[in-house]
Amino acid sequence: MTISILIDNAPGVSTKAEFGLSYFIEHNGRHILFDTAQTDLFVANATAMGIDVQKADFIVLSHGHYDHGDGLKNLQGGNLICHPGCFVKRFGKNSRNYIGLNQSRAEVAIRFNLVTSAKPYELFDGAYFLGEIPRLASFESQTTSFSFEDGSPDFVMDDSALALKTDNGIFVVTGCGHSGIVNTLEYAKKVTGDNRILGIMGGFHLKHNNLQTQETIAYLKKNNVKHVMPSHCTALPALAEFHRVFAVKEIRTGDVFSF
C-alpha cells in the first residue's frame, strides 16, 4: 500500500500547499483518490509527482466540507462515493460563513458515477468506505462549531473514512475525523472483521491537549497502533502531545508513504 500526499496544510520541497486534504492511494493493484481539497492544486501537485489523478478507480469524499471536496470541479469524472449527507448547506456556527461544497448533488451526478451510502461500502477487495460512523465514545463528538442553514447544530454526521485491510491489520485514512478517531477505528474493526490496527492517518480534528486527546492516545497505545500520523485539522497543542508520545513527524505535500 502506498499513500501519496497531494494536499495537506504544509508544503513540500517542490509541491505547494493549501488548507485541505487530498491523498492518492494505491492498494491491492487499485487506486483511490481520497478527497480533493479546495482548488486545482491537488492536480498540479499530482502532476509534479508523476501521478495522473484521472486514473483513480474510485474517488472518495470523506465529508462535505469545502476544503475536502471543492476540488471535484477539476476532475473530468469517475466513480465517486460519499455519504448522502455530503451535499447539505452548512456554515460556521459563529461566523455564518458557508463551508459546504461548491456543487450540489445534482451537479456532481451529471459528471460522476455517484454512489452515496450511509452504510459501509466495499470499493474492492480489502478497501472499505465506512459510511456513517456510530458515535459511541463518551468523549468524542459532543460539541460542534458548525450549523445548518436553519441555525441548528451540524455534527457532520456524513464524516466517514477508509479502512484498508493488510496482512498486518487495518490501515484507516480519515479526512477530518469529526466522528472521533476512537469511534472511527472501532467501527473499522467491526466493518472489516479485523481487530488489529496497523495505522491511522489524516485529520484527527483534535485542537487541544485535553481529555479527548489523552483518551485517543491511550486507545492507540492500548491497541498497539504502529503508524500514528495526524495531519491537516489537528492543531499544534494536540500535535505536540502526539509528537511526545509517538514521535510523529509533520506530513507535507509531496510525501509518499509505503506500508
HELIX and SHEET records of a PDB file:
HELIX    1   1 LEU A   41  ALA A   48  1                                   8    
HELIX    2   2 VAL A   53  LYS A   55  5                                   3    
HELIX    3   3 TYR A   66  GLY A   69  1                                   4    
HELIX    4   4 ASP A   70  ASN A   74  5                                   5    
HELIX    5   5 PRO A   84  PHE A   87  5                                   4    
HELIX    6   6 ARG A  105  ARG A  111  1                                   7    
HELIX    7   7 ILE A  181  THR A  192  1                                  12    
HELIX    8   8 LEU A  211  LYS A  222  1                                  12    
HELIX    9   9 LEU A  236  PHE A  246  1                                  11    
SHEET    1   A 7 ASN A 113  THR A 116  0                                        
SHEET    2   A 7 ASN A  79  CYS A  82  1                                        
SHEET    3   A 7 PHE A  58  VAL A  60  1                                        
SHEET    4   A 7 ARG A  30  PHE A  34  1                                        
SHEET    5   A 7 SER A  22  HIS A  27 -1                                        
SHEET    6   A 7 THR A   2  ILE A   7 -1                                        
SHEET    7   A 7 VAL A 256  SER A 258 -1                                        
SHEET    1   B 2 ARG A  90  GLY A  92  0                                        
SHEET    2   B 2 PHE A 146  PHE A 148 -1                                        
SHEET    1   C 6 TYR A 121  PHE A 124  0                                        
SHEET    2   C 6 ALA A 127  PHE A 129 -1                                        
SHEET    3   C 6 ALA A 161  THR A 166 -1                                        
SHEET    4   C 6 GLY A 169  THR A 174 -1                                        
SHEET    5   C 6 ILE A 197  GLY A 203  1                                        
SHEET    6   C 6 HIS A 227  SER A 231  1                                        
END                                                                             
